[in-house]
């Protein structure tokens, strides 16, 4: 029996599993695999378990899950029985998880055995019951799969870099529209094999799993990134990988990137040195690369296609520092731009999740449209520094500092100044083996490339840069980053 009610995304998954039949659709980190038929039997078992534990209809079910076939079965079962899964990061602290769980007021909290202690700590405060799930018993009993078109497919939380995480329910229609879009962008087919290195409590991980399942392609579970885990992909016939540029760089440096069946790599719009992108393209000419820009509330908004990557490599490498153009069927505008053309990025497309009354996603990100129509990210609205009346966008200064031969990464923040209002402080993480550069030399390096008011007035050299569970820099914690010890 199929899905009644017309839930678009859940129906796509169900139909894909039926079409797959005895073909493999998901592979665990352990090597265990499920066919389409087995996926539906396990999903039926997950739905039965949700019944038994009293998970109420219309309410999200928080879960401390890594990416696994079991997590994927609960993802589908929850969406198709109106109890959408809300994955949360098992590596987060109890305090961080509580910030997401308490407002939900859940009846139950699902957890893998490895997260039981953490779940119990959260549940003691949130007042919910912990249900530990090791393995789902398959079921051949009929399930009343039912999903309305306007129902929630799953729930994500924003990473909370500036405050408490936000609850983002993602609807069936948006997920179906996103699936149709991504299938085209990735040239994804049922015979494709997709591995995503990001966790499933993040849009970069769950978003790709959601598309892969709905396509009937094989989803390779990648709960933890390591070079050894990457090596295991070689035997699985992986054709598509979703990751970030810094992971690709790490693998190339280790001589491990090449996979014999790899066709496409997508990487999120994370800060990367331009030479890293150039090296990716030059060393892997037979692999298609695609980058995208988006948010939990709507992703992707913009993308740089494989063809555009190759054109940029040959004709204008500056394009590789942009995030390309609006996705097919989407629009991008720069709202209320300043004299330099920088303003808030607004995007509109059928798969946007959180929008204003006119369908625009007001991103909170700053950007401008470069010559040629390329979208260039400039930073977050809240990150902008106003120094003596001049707007300074940290990402621009950070990009220049990243060009320095001794610097691995830089984070620039605003600090109070009695006369100017704010001035700039740069936190520098050096490349392995690099000596601490002279700050006057750094001053000259930046000044040769940017206006004087964009040059940091203070410098700090740190051992590491604080990040949240999604890998984003936490600017508010820079002041407590461990300082690099001088010899």
PABA-699420 format. One record per residue (C-alpha): residue number from 1; residue in three letters; chain; x, y, z. Coordinates in steps of 0.02 Angstrom, whole numbers, plus 50000, padded with zeros to 5 digits. Layout:
NUM	ALA	A	X	Y	Z;
...
***
This chain:
1	UNK	A	50000	50000	50000;
2	UNK	A	50068	50171	49953;
3	UNK	A	50057	50336	50045;
4	UNK	A	49888	50418	50057;
5	UNK	A	49863	50604	50079;
6	UNK	A	49982	50656	49942;
7	UNK	A	50137	50693	50046;
8	UNK	A	50252	50733	49902;
9	UNK	A	50426	50698	49972;
10	UNK	A	50375	50544	50073;
11	UNK	A	50286	50477	49919;
12	UNK	A	50444	50502	49816;
13	UNK	A	50542	50398	49942;
14	UNK	A	50411	50261	49950;
15	UNK	A	50401	50248	49761;
16	UNK	A	50591	50248	49746;
17	UNK	A	50605	50105	49872;
18	UNK	A	50472	50003	49781;
19	UNK	A	50562	50032	49616;
20	UNK	A	50729	49983	49693;
21	UNK	A	50659	49818	49756;
22	UNK	A	50806	49703	49790;
23	UNK	A	50936	49834	49739;
24	UNK	A	51041	49916	49876;
25	UNK	A	50982	50087	49935;
26	UNK	A	51085	50119	50092;
27	UNK	A	51252	50057	50160;
28	UNK	A	51305	50074	50342;
29	UNK	A	51479	50121	50400;
30	UNK	A	51496	49939	50455;
31	UNK	A	51464	49881	50277;
32	UNK	A	51288	49816	50310;
33	UNK	A	51171	49859	50167;
34	UNK	A	50984	49866	50144;
35	UNK	A	50884	49844	49985;
36	UNK	A	50733	49949	49943;
37	UNK	A	50621	49808	50004;
38	UNK	A	50718	49794	50168;
39	UNK	A	50714	49982	50192;
40	UNK	A	50524	49981	50187;
41	UNK	A	50516	49833	50308;
42	UNK	A	50633	49921	50430;
43	UNK	A	50536	50083	50409;
44	UNK	A	50378	49989	50453;
45	UNK	A	50467	49928	50609;
46	UNK	A	50516	50108	50650;
47	UNK	A	50336	50164	50630;
48	UNK	A	50278	50024	50744;
49	UNK	A	50406	50076	50875;
50	UNK	A	50346	50256	50867;
51	UNK	A	50171	50190	50901;
52	UNK	A	50229	50083	51047;
53	UNK	A	50323	50224	51134;
54	UNK	A	50177	50343	51115;
55	UNK	A	50255	50470	50997;
56	UNK	A	50106	50585	50965;
57	UNK	A	50048	50632	50791;
58	UNK	A	50087	50809	50738;
59	UNK	A	50240	50824	50851;
60	UNK	A	50424	50814	50803;
61	UNK	A	50530	50674	50877;
62	UNK	A	50705	50731	50931;
63	UNK	A	50841	50602	50901;
64	UNK	A	51026	50590	50944;
65	UNK	A	51073	50495	50787;
66	UNK	A	51223	50484	50675;
67	UNK	A	51194	50447	50492;
68	UNK	A	51146	50264	50478;
69	UNK	A	51016	50155	50391;
70	UNK	A	50919	50154	50555;
71	UNK	A	50917	50344	50562;
72	UNK	A	50859	50349	50380;
73	UNK	A	50719	50226	50415;
74	UNK	A	50657	50335	50558;
75	UNK	A	50673	50487	50444;
76	UNK	A	50553	50410	50319;
77	UNK	A	50438	50330	50448;
78	UNK	A	50422	50493	50543;
79	UNK	A	50382	50593	50387;
80	UNK	A	50253	50468	50326;
81	UNK	A	50161	50453	50492;
82	UNK	A	50159	50638	50541;
83	UNK	A	50294	50620	50675;
84	UNK	A	50440	50707	50589;
85	UNK	A	50615	50667	50647;
86	UNK	A	50719	50809	50722;
87	UNK	A	50900	50749	50718;
88	UNK	A	51021	50826	50843;
89	UNK	A	51209	50809	50852;
90	UNK	A	51271	50672	50970;
91	UNK	A	51434	50769	50992;
92	UNK	A	51347	50922	51059;
93	UNK	A	51343	50956	51245;
94	UNK	A	51187	50928	51350;
95	UNK	A	51168	51116	51367;
96	UNK	A	51171	51141	51178;
97	UNK	A	51046	51000	51150;
98	UNK	A	50930	51065	51285;
99	UNK	A	50922	51233	51196;
100	UNK	A	50840	51141	51050;
101	UNK	A	50741	51008	51145;
102	UNK	A	50657	51107	51285;
103	UNK	A	50552	51220	51171;
104	UNK	A	50490	51064	51080;
105	UNK	A	50419	50988	51241;
106	UNK	A	50439	50812	51170;
107	UNK	A	50363	50656	51246;
108	UNK	A	50514	50550	51198;
109	UNK	A	50695	50573	51148;
110	UNK	A	50770	50440	51035;
111	UNK	A	50954	50397	51053;
112	UNK	A	51084	50275	50991;
113	UNK	A	51165	50167	51126;
114	UNK	A	51324	50273	51118;
115	UNK	A	51221	50428	51162;
116	UNK	A	51117	50353	51303;
117	UNK	A	51207	50444	51444;
118	UNK	A	51194	50610	51354;
119	UNK	A	51009	50580	51316;
120	UNK	A	50973	50540	51498;
121	UNK	A	51057	50702	51553;
122	UNK	A	50950	50801	51431;
123	UNK	A	50789	50709	51474;
124	UNK	A	50812	50739	51660;
125	UNK	A	50795	50925	51628;
126	UNK	A	50675	50922	51479;
127	UNK	A	50555	50803	51564;
128	UNK	A	50544	50676	51424;
129	UNK	A	50575	50489	51412;
130	UNK	A	50730	50417	51329;
131	UNK	A	50708	50274	51207;
132	UNK	A	50870	50190	51156;
133	UNK	A	50867	50118	50980;
134	UNK	A	51001	49993	50933;
135	UNK	A	50925	49903	50785;
136	UNK	A	50751	49911	50709;
137	UNK	A	50657	49748	50698;
138	UNK	A	50587	49732	50521;
139	UNK	A	50399	49718	50504;
140	UNK	A	50289	49645	50369;
141	UNK	A	50131	49714	50449;
142	UNK	A	50039	49842	50343;
143	UNK	A	50070	50023	50391;
144	UNK	A	49946	50164	50367;
145	UNK	A	50073	50277	50281;
146	UNK	A	49993	50448	50269;
147	UNK	A	50067	50619	50236;
148	UNK	A	49976	50777	50189;
149	UNK	A	50055	50892	50058;
150	UNK	A	50075	51031	50186;
151	UNK	A	50142	50918	50324;
152	UNK	A	50317	50930	50396;
153	UNK	A	50444	50808	50322;
154	UNK	A	50581	50835	50451;
155	UNK	A	50643	50965	50572;
156	UNK	A	50815	51045	50579;
157	UNK	A	50887	51173	50698;
158	UNK	A	51000	51315	50647;
159	UNK	A	51176	51301	50716;
160	UNK	A	51150	51445	50836;
161	UNK	A	51311	51544	50808;
162	UNK	A	51230	51702	50876;
163	UNK	A	51107	51633	51002;
164	UNK	A	50986	51491	51035;
165	UNK	A	50954	51371	50891;
166	UNK	A	50798	51402	50789;
167	UNK	A	50669	51267	50753;
168	UNK	A	50653	51247	50564;
169	UNK	A	50511	51130	50509;
170	UNK	A	50537	51081	50328;
171	UNK	A	50380	51041	50230;
172	UNK	A	50341	50901	50108;
173	UNK	A	50318	51021	49962;
174	UNK	A	50483	51109	49991;
175	UNK	A	50574	50943	50005;
176	UNK	A	50496	50878	49845;
177	UNK	A	50542	51037	49752;
178	UNK	A	50719	51028	49821;
179	UNK	A	50735	50847	49768;
180	UNK	A	50685	50887	49590;
181	UNK	A	50809	51031	49585;
182	UNK	A	50956	50933	49658;
183	UNK	A	50928	50782	49547;
184	UNK	A	50959	50897	49398;
185	UNK	A	51107	50989	49474;
186	UNK	A	51194	50827	49525;
187	UNK	A	51139	50722	49375;
188	UNK	A	51082	50597	49505;
189	UNK	A	51013	50429	49448;
190	UNK	A	50952	50272	49539;
191	UNK	A	51119	50189	49499;
192	UNK	A	51217	50332	49581;
193	UNK	A	51306	50303	49747;
194	UNK	A	51312	50457	49859;
195	UNK	A	51417	50486	50016;
196	UNK	A	51394	50645	50119;
197	UNK	A	51529	50686	50247;
198	UNK	A	51421	50808	50346;
199	UNK	A	51312	50748	50492;
200	UNK	A	51125	50724	50472;
201	UNK	A	51080	50858	50599;
202	UNK	A	51149	50983	50472;
203	UNK	A	51068	51033	50306;
204	UNK	A	51227	50985	50212;
205	UNK	A	51209	50806	50274;
206	UNK	A	51024	50777	50295;
207	UNK	A	50983	50877	50139;
208	UNK	A	51087	50758	50032;
209	UNK	A	51019	50603	50118;
210	UNK	A	50842	50667	50088;
211	UNK	A	50876	50687	49902;
212	UNK	A	50968	50522	49884;
213	UNK	A	50827	50422	49966;
214	UNK	A	50695	50507	49860;
215	UNK	A	50793	50466	49703;
216	UNK	A	50822	50283	49745;
217	UNK	A	51010	50307	49730;
218	UNK	A	51121	50220	49858;
219	UNK	A	51159	50321	50015;
220	UNK	A	51327	50281	50094;
221	UNK	A	51325	50323	50280;
222	UNK	A	51475	50424	50335;
223	UNK	A	51451	50456	50522;
224	UNK	A	51630	50513	50554;
225	UNK	A	51757	50586	50434;
226	UNK	A	51930	50509	50434;
227	UNK	A	52053	50462	50299;
228	UNK	A	52026	50279	50342;
229	UNK	A	51838	50299	50323;
230	UNK	A	51868	50384	50155;
231	UNK	A	51976	50238	50098;
232	UNK	A	51830	50120	50128;
233	UNK	A	51728	50215	49998;
234	UNK	A	51838	50145	49859;
235	UNK	A	51759	49974	49872;
236	UNK	A	51581	50042	49867;
237	UNK	A	51579	50118	49693;
238	UNK	A	51546	50294	49758;
239	UNK	A	51500	50412	49616;
240	UNK	A	51450	50569	49712;
241	UNK	A	51521	50651	49868;
242	UNK	A	51455	50799	49967;
243	UNK	A	51588	50882	50075;
244	UNK	A	51684	51043	50106;
245	UNK	A	51839	51106	50015;
246	UNK	A	51951	51090	50167;
247	UNK	A	51913	50902	50175;
248	UNK	A	51961	50885	49992;
249	UNK	A	52122	50980	50026;
250	UNK	A	52163	50865	50172;
251	UNK	A	52135	50711	50064;
252	UNK	A	52239	50780	49920;
253	UNK	A	52382	50821	50039;
254	UNK	A	52376	50642	50101;
255	UNK	A	52370	50573	49924;
256	UNK	A	52202	50491	49960;
257	UNK	A	52073	50592	49865;
258	UNK	A	52059	50487	49707;
259	UNK	A	51914	50364	49700;
260	UNK	A	51904	50257	49542;
261	UNK	A	51717	50282	49515;
262	UNK	A	51702	50464	49573;
263	UNK	A	51606	50576	49453;
264	UNK	A	51552	50728	49555;
265	UNK	A	51601	50820	49713;
266	UNK	A	51492	50954	49789;
267	UNK	A	51565	51068	49920;
268	UNK	A	51479	51198	50027;
269	UNK	A	51523	51381	50020;
270	UNK	A	51650	51371	50161;
271	UNK	A	51798	51487	50169;
272	UNK	A	51937	51414	50063;
273	UNK	A	52096	51481	49989;
274	UNK	A	52075	51509	49801;
275	UNK	A	52228	51401	49768;
276	UNK	A	52139	51256	49852;
277	UNK	A	51996	51265	49727;
278	UNK	A	52118	51283	49582;
279	UNK	A	52216	51132	49641;
280	UNK	A	52056	51029	49658;
281	UNK	A	52012	51066	49477;
282	UNK	A	52186	51045	49404;
283	UNK	A	52223	50880	49492;
284	UNK	A	52052	50804	49455;
285	UNK	A	52005	50856	49278;
286	UNK	A	51885	50710	49255;
287	UNK	A	51783	50750	49412;
288	UNK	A	51640	50875	49407;
289	UNK	A	51643	51002	49549;
290	UNK	A	51493	51102	49605;
291	UNK	A	51482	51226	49747;
292	UNK	A	51326	51296	49825;
293	UNK	A	51268	51428	49945;
294	UNK	A	51117	51407	50058;
295	UNK	A	51050	51401	50234;
296	UNK	A	50947	51284	50342;
297	UNK	A	50798	51395	50300;
298	UNK	A	50826	51372	50114;
299	UNK	A	50962	51281	50018;
300	UNK	A	51032	51296	49890;
301	UNK	A	51006	51477	49841;
302	UNK	A	51152	51492	49720;
303	UNK	A	51275	51373	49640;
304	UNK	A	51429	51367	49530;
305	UNK	A	51409	51226	49405;
306	UNK	A	51545	51106	49344;
307	UNK	A	51547	51195	49176;
308	UNK	A	51568	51363	49262;
309	UNK	A	51710	51293	49368;
310	UNK	A	51803	51239	49211;
311	UNK	A	51769	51404	49123;
312	UNK	A	51832	51502	49274;
313	UNK	A	51991	51398	49284;
314	UNK	A	52033	51442	49104;
315	UNK	A	51967	51619	49090;
316	UNK	A	51939	51708	49256;
317	UNK	A	51991	51625	49419;
318	UNK	A	51911	51763	49520;
319	UNK	A	51745	51678	49483;
320	UNK	A	51802	51532	49592;
321	UNK	A	51789	51647	49744;
322	UNK	A	51603	51675	49709;
323	UNK	A	51453	51560	49733;
324	UNK	A	51394	51577	49554;
325	UNK	A	51215	51617	49507;
326	UNK	A	51039	51583	49567;
327	UNK	A	50986	51401	49552;
328	UNK	A	50870	51353	49409;
329	UNK	A	50695	51415	49445;
330	UNK	A	50760	51534	49578;
331	UNK	A	50796	51719	49595;
332	UNK	A	50924	51820	49693;
333	UNK	A	50922	52006	49729;
334	UNK	A	51031	52119	49834;
335	UNK	A	50914	52210	49952;
336	UNK	A	50951	52390	50001;
337	UNK	A	51130	52395	49933;
338	UNK	A	51254	52526	49994;
339	UNK	A	51363	52633	49881;
340	UNK	A	51480	52486	49849;
341	UNK	A	51336	52373	49796;
342	UNK	A	51338	52271	49956;
343	UNK	A	51170	52228	50034;
344	UNK	A	51071	52084	50107;
345	UNK	A	51050	51931	49996;
346	UNK	A	50869	51887	49964;
347	UNK	A	50823	51727	49874;
348	UNK	A	50660	51658	49807;
349	UNK	A	50628	51481	49744;
350	UNK	A	50498	51343	49766;
351	UNK	A	50607	51249	49892;
352	UNK	A	50637	51395	50012;
353	UNK	A	50577	51347	50187;
354	UNK	A	50568	51510	50286;
355	UNK	A	50515	51663	50185;
356	UNK	A	50428	51829	50201;
357	UNK	A	50251	51859	50138;
358	UNK	A	50313	51880	49959;
359	UNK	A	50411	51717	49958;
360	UNK	A	50584	51793	49982;
361	UNK	A	50710	51716	50100;
362	UNK	A	50791	51863	50190;
363	UNK	A	50957	51779	50221;
364	UNK	A	51042	51897	50341;
365	UNK	A	51198	51873	50234;
366	UNK	A	51282	52015	50144;
367	UNK	A	51338	52004	49964;
368	UNK	A	51354	52094	49799;
369	UNK	A	51334	52049	49616;
370	UNK	A	51504	52055	49532;
371	UNK	A	51533	52099	49350;
372	UNK	A	51470	51953	49248;
373	UNK	A	51326	51922	49368;
374	UNK	A	51420	51816	49496;
375	UNK	A	51361	51820	49676;
376	UNK	A	51500	51863	49798;
377	UNK	A	51474	51831	49984;
378	UNK	A	51534	51971	50096;
379	UNK	A	51480	51917	50271;
380	UNK	A	51339	51920	50397;
381	UNK	A	51243	52080	50434;
382	UNK	A	51285	52064	50618;
383	UNK	A	51470	52038	50580;
384	UNK	A	51491	52203	50488;
385	UNK	A	51612	52321	50575;
386	UNK	A	51584	52510	50567;
387	UNK	A	51752	52595	50588;
388	UNK	A	51741	52784	50592;
389	UNK	A	51585	52780	50484;
390	UNK	A	51660	52660	50357;
391	UNK	A	51584	52487	50332;
392	UNK	A	51710	52345	50344;
393	UNK	A	51660	52167	50299;
394	UNK	A	51769	52042	50395;
395	UNK	A	51763	51909	50259;
396	UNK	A	51853	52027	50139;
397	UNK	A	51996	52057	50261;
398	UNK	A	52001	51872	50307;
399	UNK	A	52017	51826	50123;
400	UNK	A	52167	51940	50102;
401	UNK	A	52251	51872	50258;
402	UNK	A	52223	51694	50196;
403	UNK	A	52335	51737	50048;
404	UNK	A	52483	51760	50164;
405	UNK	A	52605	51612	50150;
406	UNK	A	52610	51584	50339;
407	UNK	A	52424	51594	50375;
408	UNK	A	52304	51447	50377;
409	UNK	A	52150	51547	50428;
410	UNK	A	52106	51717	50498;
411	UNK	A	51953	51782	50589;
412	UNK	A	51925	51970	50600;
413	UNK	A	51809	52047	50729;
414	UNK	A	51762	52222	50784;
415	UNK	A	51820	52287	50952;
416	UNK	A	51764	52448	51039;
417	UNK	A	51863	52607	51007;
418	UNK	A	51833	52771	51097;
419	UNK	A	51858	52884	50946;
420	UNK	A	51814	52773	50797;
421	UNK	A	51673	52673	50875;
422	UNK	A	51751	52510	50819;
423	UNK	A	51916	52451	50752;
424	UNK	A	51978	52283	50689;
425	UNK	A	52063	52139	50777;
426	UNK	A	52129	51989	50681;
427	UNK	A	52146	51816	50757;
428	UNK	A	52273	51715	50658;
429	UNK	A	52297	51527	50647;
430	UNK	A	52462	51484	50564;
431	UNK	A	52503	51343	50447;
432	UNK	A	52597	51197	50527;
433	UNK	A	52781	51240	50548;
434	UNK	A	52759	51425	50506;
435	UNK	A	52843	51554	50615;
436	UNK	A	52743	51695	50692;
437	UNK	A	52757	51840	50568;
438	UNK	A	52797	52017	50619;
439	UNK	A	52637	52118	50641;
440	UNK	A	52710	52266	50547;
441	UNK	A	52741	52151	50399;
442	UNK	A	52560	52090	50410;
443	UNK	A	52501	52271	50417;
444	UNK	A	52597	52309	50256;
445	UNK	A	52533	52149	50175;
446	UNK	A	52351	52196	50204;
447	UNK	A	52376	52382	50165;
448	UNK	A	52449	52339	49995;
449	UNK	A	52285	52254	49951;
450	UNK	A	52152	52350	50047;
451	UNK	A	52111	52527	50103;
452	UNK	A	52191	52585	50265;
453	UNK	A	52029	52580	50366;
454	UNK	A	52017	52392	50331;
455	UNK	A	52186	52351	50408;
456	UNK	A	52176	52269	50580;
457	UNK	A	52241	52374	50723;
458	UNK	A	52267	52225	50840;
459	UNK	A	52332	52050	50808;
460	UNK	A	52322	51886	50904;
461	UNK	A	52397	51718	50857;
462	UNK	A	52292	51570	50912;
463	UNK	A	52317	51382	50921;
464	UNK	A	52143	51348	50855;
465	UNK	A	51984	51436	50801;
466	UNK	A	51822	51398	50895;
467	UNK	A	51687	51317	50791;
468	UNK	A	51515	51247	50822;
469	UNK	A	51456	51071	50780;
470	UNK	A	51424	51122	50600;
471	UNK	A	51602	51184	50577;
472	UNK	A	51557	51369	50575;
473	UNK	A	51670	51494	50661;
474	UNK	A	51597	51558	50824;
475	UNK	A	51654	51739	50821;
476	UNK	A	51589	51781	50992;
477	UNK	A	51711	51652	51066;
478	UNK	A	51867	51717	50980;
479	UNK	A	51920	51812	51136;
480	UNK	A	51937	51647	51230;
481	UNK	A	52031	51554	51092;
482	UNK	A	52194	51479	51157;
483	UNK	A	52341	51591	51113;
484	UNK	A	52490	51521	51021;
485	UNK	A	52639	51507	51136;
486	UNK	A	52794	51597	51077;
487	UNK	A	52961	51509	51091;
***
